Amino acid sequence: MIELTGHNLTIEQLVAVARHKEPVAALNETVCKRMQQSHEWVLDSINGRGKIIYGVNTGFGSLANKQINAADAQKLSRNLIVLCVCGIGKPLPEDVVRGIMLIRANMLAKGNSGVRPAVAQTLIEMLNAGITPLVPDKGSLGASGDLAPLAHIAVILSRDAEDGDGGFSGSAFYQGEQMSGAEAMQRAGIKRLILEAKEGLALSNGIDFMAACGALAVYDAENLLSHAQMGAALSLEALLGLSAAFDADLHTASNQPGNQKIAATIRSLFKGSQLIDSLPEKVQDAYSLRCTPQVLGPIMDTLEFVRQRFSAAINAATDNPLIFSSANDEEMHAISGGNFHGEGPAMWLDFIGIAVAEIANIAERRIFRMLTPELNHGLPAMLIPSSGLDGGLMMVQYTAAALVSDNKTLAHPDSVDSIPSCANQEDHVSMGANGARHCLEILENVRFVLAAEFITAAQAIDLRAEGPARLGKGTVKIFSEIRRQVSFMEHDRPTTPDIEKLSNFIHAGSLTAKISEYLLK
């Protein structure tokens, strides 16, 4: 059971809720009290004091100079949600949508958004009931936050005061069916809310799509990096590589912590191997083997930094304006700012994409090397005994090469782009939502490439004389787990099922748990 306070949500908790349906507790009394105080201040400010507060009793964006009658505050909130339901494209994955909902509920729990506790609580009820809004994957500029994705969620949570449940309610998935948002909420027994002042803005303004993608991407990227080290170690043994490039003194001299950890992990994986250092005449290996720590090390360092940033982002208040108490906790005030701007998440998502793409770049080179007789030290062409009649793993490398090249396009930084919008009031945007989509595509491509390396390295090991028996203490466990998923190739067969099966196996992360004693983090 996850409890939301607005301050201590972790990436692991987000993954548990988003992917494994971990239940979320009802908001505690302390959270509800501060949310209610903030909300009452908003109502009193526009109704009793006549304050003008952006987005509460004004228009939005370039229409901020248009003052709205306080009596129309409810209508204004609902209008904003309907206005922003403008996304297009295919539905976002379920885990991303659930991550968005969790982050938004957590942000509202901070009490800086001026909304009723019922707003966050309704999001929690939707999560626990398994209602997943259909959120198109395109249409957000990443500033003012992720307006369109969030609105596709909010339009299900809320309803028009005049139309009741008969008005537009978006679309949702519930109990394996796609239906209107209103029907999903009715079946689950959850009451749709009539939004009050500020609540439309609080539900639609923020970085939650980028933050959810980023948190999930960090988690998955770390898992890929663990498997990249396994694949590299197994390929090193398949190619009769040298241990010198992983020497502890060598990497101490590099003064790079990531490099040192990667080298230590690979040393521990091939410890006891009879294949490593088995060619006396070999002086040094190709870069794709020898420089593995220097390539994977910076990726580890990058992911460590990005984890810190997204851990903060999923606990951030990214609405606008925000409501604060003074030092004596008696007087509250609103501050208009730009916490919704997604430049940070946009850059961090780019960092993940660039870093993880390199995992596939170097892995594909090892695949190529293992398939090539001039480079693989005595193995048959394409790693098939009857090469010529059979093509072996030839096409596995083709697929890996295609995915690697796809990543080179996808990894182009989205955060360097910007297009002015909203009559130039919003004249710089992050494009972080595009970066989020591209990052998730890169992660999937890299999983397939690592699966291809696992297939290739295991095939090469089997073709070595007594190969499996000569593996290191860690790599023999990796090899055995691969063989539980995919069998040795005697003759040509379709390899799509093998790649997909191992990709799913990698994504599940069960191999990481089985050899955790060898992995340094």
C-alpha positions as CSV (number, residue, x, y, z in Angstrom):
1,M,0.0,0.0,0.0
2,I,1.5,3.3,-1.1
3,E,0.7,6.5,0.9
4,L,0.9,9.9,-0.9
5,T,2.1,12.9,1.0
6,G,3.5,15.0,-1.8
7,H,7.0,14.6,-0.6
8,N,8.4,11.1,-0.6
9,L,7.1,9.1,-3.6
10,T,9.9,7.0,-5.0
11,I,10.5,5.7,-8.5
12,E,10.2,2.1,-7.2
13,Q,6.8,3.0,-5.7
14,L,5.7,4.5,-9.0
15,V,6.7,1.4,-10.9
16,A,4.8,-0.7,-8.3
17,V,1.6,1.3,-8.8
18,A,1.9,1.8,-12.6
19,R,2.9,-1.7,-13.6
20,H,1.9,-4.0,-10.7
21,K,-1.3,-2.4,-9.5
22,E,0.0,-1.7,-6.0
23,P,-3.0,-0.1,-4.2
24,V,-2.8,3.6,-3.1
25,A,-4.0,4.5,0.4
26,A,-6.6,7.2,1.0
27,L,-5.1,10.6,1.8
28,N,-4.3,11.0,5.5
29,E,-5.8,13.7,7.7
30,T,-2.8,16.0,7.6
31,V,-2.7,16.0,3.8
32,C,-6.5,16.6,3.6
33,K,-6.3,19.5,6.0
34,R,-3.6,21.4,4.1
35,M,-5.4,20.8,0.8
36,Q,-8.7,22.1,2.2
37,Q,-7.1,25.2,3.7
38,S,-5.5,26.0,0.4
39,H,-8.8,25.5,-1.5
40,E,-10.8,27.6,1.0
41,W,-8.2,30.4,0.6
42,V,-8.8,30.4,-3.2
43,L,-12.5,30.6,-2.8
44,D,-12.3,33.3,-0.3
45,S,-9.8,35.3,-2.4
46,I,-12.1,35.5,-5.4
47,N,-15.4,35.6,-3.7
48,G,-14.8,37.6,-0.6
49,R,-11.7,39.7,-1.3
50,G,-12.1,40.2,-5.1
51,K,-8.5,39.2,-5.8
52,I,-7.5,38.6,-9.4
53,I,-5.6,35.3,-9.6
54,Y,-4.3,33.9,-12.9
55,G,-6.3,30.9,-14.1
56,V,-8.8,31.2,-11.2
57,N,-10.8,34.2,-12.4
58,T,-8.8,35.1,-15.6
59,G,-8.4,33.6,-19.0
60,F,-5.4,31.4,-19.8
61,G,-2.2,31.9,-21.6
62,S,-2.4,35.0,-23.8
63,L,-5.9,35.6,-22.5
64,A,-4.7,36.2,-19.0
65,N,-5.8,39.8,-19.2
66,K,-9.4,38.7,-19.6
67,Q,-11.0,38.8,-16.2
68,I,-13.7,36.2,-15.5
69,N,-16.6,36.7,-13.1
70,A,-16.1,34.7,-9.9
71,A,-19.5,33.1,-10.5
72,D,-18.1,31.5,-13.6
73,A,-15.1,29.9,-11.9
74,Q,-16.6,26.4,-12.1
75,K,-17.4,26.8,-15.8
76,L,-13.9,28.1,-16.4
77,S,-12.3,25.0,-14.9
78,R,-14.4,22.7,-17.0
79,N,-13.9,24.7,-20.1
80,L,-10.1,24.5,-19.8
81,I,-10.2,20.7,-19.5
82,V,-12.5,20.4,-22.6
83,L,-10.3,22.9,-24.5
84,C,-7.1,20.9,-23.8
85,V,-8.6,17.6,-24.9
86,C,-6.7,17.9,-28.2
87,G,-4.3,15.0,-28.2
88,I,-3.9,12.7,-31.2
89,G,-2.1,9.5,-31.9
90,K,-2.1,6.0,-30.4
91,P,-2.9,5.5,-26.7
92,L,-0.1,5.8,-24.3
93,P,0.9,2.6,-22.5
94,E,-1.1,1.8,-19.4
95,D,1.9,2.1,-17.1
96,V,2.6,5.6,-18.4
97,V,-1.0,6.7,-17.8
98,R,-1.1,5.3,-14.4
99,G,2.2,6.9,-13.6
100,I,0.8,10.3,-14.7
101,M,-2.3,9.8,-12.5
102,L,-0.2,8.9,-9.5
103,I,2.2,11.9,-9.9
104,R,-0.7,14.3,-10.3
105,A,-2.4,13.0,-7.1
106,N,0.9,13.2,-5.3
107,M,1.5,16.8,-6.5
108,L,-2.0,17.9,-5.4
109,A,-1.4,16.3,-2.0
110,K,1.3,18.9,-1.4
111,G,-1.4,21.5,-0.9
112,N,0.0,24.1,-3.2
113,S,-2.6,23.8,-5.9
114,G,-5.7,25.1,-4.1
115,V,-7.9,22.1,-4.8
116,R,-10.2,20.0,-2.6
117,P,-8.9,16.7,-1.2
118,A,-11.6,15.0,-3.3
119,V,-9.8,15.8,-6.5
120,A,-6.7,13.9,-5.6
121,Q,-8.8,11.2,-3.9
122,T,-10.7,10.6,-7.1
123,L,-7.5,10.0,-9.0
124,I,-6.5,7.5,-6.3
125,E,-9.9,5.7,-6.6
126,M,-9.5,5.5,-10.3
127,L,-6.1,4.0,-9.9
128,N,-7.3,1.4,-7.4
129,A,-10.3,0.5,-9.5
130,G,-8.1,0.0,-12.6
131,I,-9.6,2.8,-14.7
132,T,-7.1,3.8,-17.4
133,P,-8.0,6.9,-19.4
134,L,-7.2,6.7,-23.1
135,V,-4.5,9.3,-23.5
136,P,-3.1,10.0,-27.0
137,D,0.6,10.1,-27.2
138,K,1.0,13.3,-29.2
139,G,0.0,16.9,-28.6
140,S,2.0,18.2,-25.7
141,L,4.7,20.9,-26.0
142,G,6.1,20.1,-22.5
143,A,5.1,23.7,-21.5
144,S,2.7,24.8,-20.1
145,G,3.4,21.4,-18.9
146,D,1.6,18.4,-20.4
147,L,-1.8,20.1,-21.0
148,A,-3.3,17.6,-23.5
149,P,-2.3,14.4,-21.8
150,L,-3.5,15.6,-18.4
151,A,-6.8,16.9,-19.9
152,H,-7.6,13.5,-21.3
153,I,-7.4,12.2,-17.8
154,A,-9.2,15.1,-16.1
155,V,-12.2,15.0,-18.6
156,I,-13.0,11.5,-17.2
157,L,-12.6,12.6,-13.5
158,S,-14.8,15.6,-14.0
159,R,-18.2,16.5,-15.5
160,D,-20.1,19.6,-16.7
161,A,-22.4,21.0,-14.1
162,E,-25.1,21.5,-16.7
163,D,-24.8,18.4,-18.8
164,G,-24.3,15.9,-15.9
165,D,-22.9,12.5,-17.0
166,G,-24.4,13.0,-20.5
167,G,-21.7,15.4,-21.6
168,F,-18.3,14.6,-23.1
169,S,-16.3,12.2,-20.9
170,G,-13.4,11.0,-23.0
171,S,-12.6,7.4,-23.3
172,A,-11.2,4.8,-20.9
173,F,-10.1,1.2,-20.5
174,Y,-11.8,-0.7,-17.7
175,Q,-11.9,-4.4,-17.0
176,G,-10.5,-5.2,-20.5
177,E,-12.9,-3.0,-22.4
178,Q,-12.8,0.4,-24.0
179,M,-15.7,2.6,-23.1
180,S,-16.7,6.2,-22.4
181,G,-15.1,7.7,-19.3
182,A,-18.5,8.2,-17.8
183,E,-19.4,4.6,-18.2
184,A,-16.1,3.4,-16.7
185,M,-16.6,5.7,-13.7
186,Q,-20.2,4.5,-13.3
187,R,-19.3,0.8,-13.5
188,A,-16.5,1.4,-10.9
189,G,-18.8,3.3,-8.6
190,I,-16.7,6.5,-8.6
191,K,-18.5,9.8,-8.7
192,R,-17.3,12.3,-11.3
193,L,-16.6,15.8,-9.9
194,I,-17.9,19.2,-10.8
195,L,-14.7,21.1,-10.7
196,E,-14.5,24.3,-8.6
197,A,-12.3,27.3,-9.0
198,K,-8.6,26.6,-9.9
199,E,-9.2,22.8,-10.1
200,G,-9.3,22.7,-13.9
201,L,-5.9,24.4,-14.1
202,A,-4.5,22.2,-11.2
203,L,-5.5,19.1,-13.1
204,S,-4.1,20.1,-16.5
205,N,-0.9,22.1,-15.8
206,G,2.3,20.3,-15.0
207,I,5.1,18.0,-16.1
208,D,3.5,14.7,-15.2
209,F,3.6,13.0,-18.6
210,M,7.3,13.8,-18.9
211,A,7.9,12.9,-15.3
212,A,6.1,9.5,-15.5
213,C,7.9,8.6,-18.7
214,G,11.2,9.7,-17.1
215,A,10.7,7.7,-13.9
216,L,9.8,4.6,-15.8
217,A,12.6,5.1,-18.3
218,V,15.2,5.5,-15.5
219,Y,14.0,2.2,-14.0
220,D,14.1,0.4,-17.3
221,A,17.4,1.9,-18.4
222,E,19.1,0.8,-15.2
223,N,17.8,-2.7,-15.9
224,L,19.1,-2.6,-19.5
225,L,22.5,-1.5,-18.2
226,S,22.6,-4.5,-15.9
227,H,21.8,-6.8,-18.8
228,A,24.3,-4.9,-21.1
229,Q,27.1,-5.9,-18.6
230,M,25.9,-9.5,-18.8
231,G,25.9,-9.5,-22.5
232,A,29.3,-7.9,-22.7
233,A,30.8,-10.4,-20.4
234,L,29.3,-13.4,-22.2
235,S,30.4,-12.0,-25.6
236,L,33.9,-11.4,-24.2
237,E,34.2,-15.1,-23.3
238,A,32.7,-16.2,-26.6
239,L,35.4,-14.2,-28.4
240,L,38.2,-15.4,-26.2
241,G,38.8,-11.9,-24.9
242,L,41.5,-10.6,-22.6
243,S,41.1,-9.7,-19.0
244,A,43.7,-6.9,-18.9
245,A,41.3,-4.2,-20.1
246,F,39.2,-4.8,-17.0
247,D,42.1,-4.6,-14.5
248,A,41.3,-2.7,-11.3
249,D,44.5,-0.6,-11.4
250,L,43.8,0.5,-14.9
251,H,40.4,1.8,-14.0
252,T,41.5,3.4,-10.8
253,A,43.8,5.4,-13.0
254,S,40.7,6.5,-15.1
255,N,39.3,8.3,-12.1
256,Q,35.8,7.6,-13.3
257,P,33.5,5.8,-10.9
258,G,31.2,4.4,-13.5
259,N,34.0,2.9,-15.4
260,Q,35.4,1.3,-12.3
261,K,32.1,-0.3,-11.3
262,I,31.5,-1.6,-14.8
263,A,35.0,-3.1,-15.0
264,A,34.5,-4.7,-11.5
265,T,31.2,-6.2,-12.5
266,I,32.5,-7.8,-15.7
267,R,35.6,-9.1,-13.8
268,S,33.3,-10.7,-11.3
269,L,31.1,-12.2,-14.0
270,F,33.9,-13.9,-15.9
271,K,35.9,-14.9,-12.8
272,G,37.1,-18.5,-13.1
273,S,36.7,-18.6,-16.9
274,Q,38.9,-20.8,-19.0
275,L,38.0,-19.0,-22.1
276,I,39.3,-15.6,-21.1
277,D,43.0,-15.1,-21.8
278,S,43.1,-18.5,-23.7
279,L,44.9,-17.1,-26.8
280,P,48.5,-16.5,-25.8
281,E,49.3,-14.7,-29.1
282,K,46.6,-12.0,-28.6
283,V,47.8,-8.6,-27.5
284,Q,44.6,-6.6,-27.2
285,D,40.9,-6.8,-28.2
286,A,38.9,-4.6,-30.4
287,Y,37.3,-1.5,-28.9
288,S,33.8,-3.1,-28.6
289,L,35.3,-5.5,-26.1
290,R,38.3,-3.7,-24.6
291,C,36.5,-0.3,-24.1
292,T,33.3,-1.7,-22.6
293,P,33.9,0.0,-19.2
294,Q,34.7,3.3,-20.9
295,V,31.4,3.2,-22.8
296,L,29.0,1.7,-20.2
297,G,30.6,3.7,-17.3
298,P,29.4,7.1,-18.5
299,I,26.0,5.6,-19.0
300,M,25.9,4.4,-15.4
301,D,27.0,7.9,-14.3
302,T,24.3,9.6,-16.4
303,L,21.6,7.3,-15.1
304,E,22.6,8.0,-11.6
305,F,22.2,11.8,-12.2
306,V,18.9,11.4,-14.0
307,R,17.5,9.2,-11.3
308,Q,18.1,12.0,-8.8
309,R,16.4,14.5,-10.9
310,F,13.3,12.4,-11.7
311,S,13.1,11.4,-8.0
312,A,12.7,15.1,-7.3
313,A,10.4,15.7,-10.2
314,I,7.7,13.2,-9.1
315,N,7.5,15.0,-5.8
316,A,7.4,18.5,-7.3
317,A,4.7,21.1,-7.4
318,T,4.4,22.0,-11.1
319,D,1.1,23.8,-11.2
320,N,0.7,27.5,-11.8
321,P,0.0,29.6,-9.8
322,L,0.9,27.9,-6.5
323,I,-0.5,28.7,-3.1
324,F,1.8,29.2,-0.1
325,S,1.5,30.0,3.5
326,S,3.6,32.7,5.2
327,A,6.1,32.0,7.9
328,N,3.4,32.3,10.7
329,D,1.1,29.9,8.7
330,E,-1.7,32.4,9.0
331,E,-1.7,34.3,5.7
332,M,-1.7,32.5,2.3
333,H,-0.7,34.0,-1.1
334,A,-0.5,32.9,-4.7
335,I,2.6,33.1,-6.8
336,S,2.6,32.8,-10.6
337,G,5.7,31.2,-12.0
338,G,6.9,28.6,-14.4
339,N,7.4,25.3,-12.6
340,F,5.3,23.7,-15.3
341,H,8.1,24.3,-17.9
342,G,9.5,21.0,-18.8
343,E,13.0,22.0,-19.9
344,G,14.6,19.9,-17.1
345,P,12.6,16.7,-17.8
346,A,13.2,17.3,-21.6
347,M,16.9,17.4,-21.1
348,W,16.9,14.4,-18.7
349,L,14.9,12.3,-21.1
350,D,17.3,13.2,-23.9
351,F,20.2,12.2,-21.6
352,I,18.6,8.8,-21.1
353,G,17.9,8.3,-24.8
354,I,21.5,9.3,-25.8
355,A,23.0,7.1,-23.0
356,V,21.0,4.0,-23.6
357,A,21.4,4.2,-27.4
358,E,25.1,3.7,-26.8
359,I,24.3,0.3,-25.1
360,A,22.9,-0.9,-28.4
361,N,25.7,0.7,-30.5
362,I,28.4,-1.3,-28.9
363,A,26.4,-4.5,-28.4
364,E,25.7,-4.6,-32.2
365,R,29.4,-4.4,-32.9
366,R,30.0,-7.5,-30.7
367,I,27.2,-9.4,-32.5
368,F,28.8,-8.6,-35.9
369,R,32.2,-9.7,-34.6
370,M,30.9,-13.1,-33.3
371,L,29.2,-13.8,-36.7
372,T,32.3,-13.1,-38.8
373,P,34.9,-15.9,-39.2
374,E,37.8,-13.4,-39.7
375,L,37.0,-11.8,-36.3
376,N,35.6,-14.6,-34.1
377,H,38.7,-16.8,-33.6
378,G,37.6,-20.1,-35.1
379,L,33.8,-20.1,-35.0
380,P,31.8,-21.0,-38.2
381,A,30.4,-18.2,-40.3
382,M,27.1,-16.9,-39.0
383,L,27.5,-19.3,-36.0
384,I,25.8,-22.2,-37.8
385,P,27.6,-25.6,-38.4
386,S,26.2,-26.0,-41.9
387,S,26.9,-22.4,-43.0
388,G,26.0,-21.9,-46.6
389,L,23.1,-24.3,-46.6
390,D,21.9,-22.5,-43.5
391,G,22.3,-18.8,-42.8
392,G,22.4,-19.0,-39.1
393,L,22.2,-15.8,-37.2
394,M,22.8,-13.6,-40.2
395,M,19.5,-11.8,-40.0
396,V,19.8,-11.3,-36.2
397,Q,22.6,-8.8,-36.9
398,Y,20.6,-7.1,-39.7
399,T,17.8,-6.5,-37.2
400,A,20.2,-5.2,-34.6
401,A,21.8,-2.9,-37.1
402,A,18.4,-1.5,-38.2
403,L,17.4,-0.8,-34.6
404,V,20.7,0.8,-33.8
405,S,20.3,3.1,-36.8
406,D,16.7,3.9,-35.8
407,N,18.1,5.0,-32.4
408,K,20.5,7.4,-34.0
409,T,17.5,9.4,-35.3
410,L,15.4,9.0,-32.1
411,A,18.3,10.1,-29.9
412,H,18.5,13.5,-31.5
413,P,17.8,15.9,-28.6
414,D,14.3,17.2,-28.5
415,S,15.2,19.7,-25.8
416,V,17.1,21.9,-28.3
417,D,13.8,22.5,-30.2
418,S,11.2,25.1,-29.4
419,I,8.2,26.6,-31.2
420,P,6.4,29.7,-29.9
421,S,2.8,29.3,-29.1
422,C,-0.2,31.1,-27.6
423,A,0.3,34.5,-29.3
424,N,3.9,34.5,-28.2
425,Q,3.0,34.5,-24.5
426,E,4.4,31.0,-24.4
427,D,7.4,31.8,-26.6
428,H,9.7,29.0,-25.4
429,V,8.6,25.4,-24.9
430,S,10.6,22.3,-24.0
431,M,9.3,19.7,-26.4
432,G,9.9,17.2,-23.6
433,A,6.8,15.2,-24.5
434,N,8.4,14.4,-27.9
435,G,11.6,13.4,-26.0
436,A,9.6,11.2,-23.7
437,R,8.1,9.3,-26.7
438,H,11.4,8.9,-28.4
439,C,13.1,7.8,-25.2
440,L,10.6,5.0,-24.7
441,E,11.1,3.9,-28.3
442,I,14.9,3.8,-27.8
443,L,14.5,1.7,-24.7
444,E,12.4,-0.9,-26.6
445,N,14.9,-1.0,-29.4
446,V,17.8,-1.5,-27.0
447,R,16.0,-4.4,-25.3
448,F,15.7,-6.1,-28.7
449,V,19.4,-5.5,-29.5
450,L,20.5,-7.0,-26.1
451,A,18.2,-10.0,-26.7
452,A,20.0,-10.4,-30.1
453,E,23.4,-10.3,-28.3
454,F,22.2,-12.9,-25.8
455,I,21.2,-15.2,-28.6
456,T,24.4,-14.7,-30.5
457,A,26.8,-15.0,-27.5
458,A,25.0,-18.2,-26.3
459,Q,25.2,-19.7,-29.7
460,A,28.9,-18.9,-29.9
461,I,29.6,-20.4,-26.5
462,D,27.8,-23.6,-27.5
463,L,30.0,-23.8,-30.6
464,R,33.2,-23.6,-28.6
465,A,34.7,-26.9,-27.5
466,E,33.2,-27.6,-24.0
467,G,32.3,-23.9,-24.1
468,P,29.6,-23.8,-21.4
469,A,31.8,-25.8,-19.0
470,R,34.6,-23.3,-19.4
471,L,32.6,-20.2,-18.5
472,G,33.1,-18.0,-15.5
473,K,31.1,-18.3,-12.3
474,G,28.7,-15.5,-13.2
475,T,28.5,-16.0,-17.0
476,V,27.6,-19.7,-16.7
477,K,24.5,-18.6,-14.8
478,I,23.6,-16.1,-17.5
479,F,24.2,-18.7,-20.2
480,S,22.0,-21.3,-18.4
481,E,19.1,-18.8,-18.0
482,I,19.4,-17.8,-21.7
483,R,19.2,-21.5,-22.7
484,R,16.1,-21.9,-20.5
485,Q,14.4,-19.3,-22.8
486,V,16.0,-20.1,-26.2
487,S,17.5,-23.3,-27.6
488,F,20.6,-23.8,-29.6
489,M,20.1,-23.3,-33.4
490,E,21.0,-26.5,-35.3
491,H,19.4,-25.3,-38.5
492,D,17.7,-22.2,-39.8
493,R,14.5,-21.2,-38.0
494,P,12.6,-17.9,-37.5
495,T,14.3,-15.9,-34.9
496,T,11.6,-13.3,-34.2
497,P,10.1,-15.4,-31.5
498,D,13.5,-15.9,-29.8
499,I,14.3,-12.2,-29.9
500,E,10.8,-11.3,-28.5
501,K,11.0,-13.9,-25.8
502,L,14.4,-12.8,-24.6
503,S,13.4,-9.1,-24.8
504,N,10.4,-9.8,-22.5
505,F,12.7,-11.8,-20.2
506,I,15.1,-8.9,-20.0
507,H,12.3,-6.5,-19.3
508,A,11.0,-8.6,-16.5
509,G,14.4,-8.2,-14.7
510,S,14.4,-11.7,-13.2
511,L,17.9,-12.5,-14.4
512,T,19.3,-9.4,-12.6
513,A,17.9,-10.8,-9.4
514,K,19.5,-14.2,-9.9
515,I,23.0,-12.8,-10.4
516,S,22.7,-9.7,-8.2
517,E,25.8,-10.8,-6.2
518,Y,27.9,-10.0,-9.3
519,L,26.5,-6.6,-10.1
520,L,27.8,-3.4,-8.7
521,K,25.6,-0.3,-8.6
